[in-house]
């Protein structure tokens, strides 16, 4: 994730997979709290920059002309 924060934050397209991947990483960060022995994987990683990118990506998708889309749905396979 560390090498993709700027890409996620600055991408101008409304590609929902970037937000989905960011949310998966967010869930991993939350889960990491349960396993303090693995906290060393975040050494040198800027968590604050990650969350700024996540919020920027979410706002971009929300404000990207969604009012023009009618009868649209999105699903993902698990």
Secondary structure, 3 states (H helix, E strand, C coil): CHHHHHHHHHCCCCCHHHHHHHHHHHHHHHHHCCCHHHHHHHCCCCHHHHHHHHHHHHHHHHCCCHHHCCCCCCCCCC
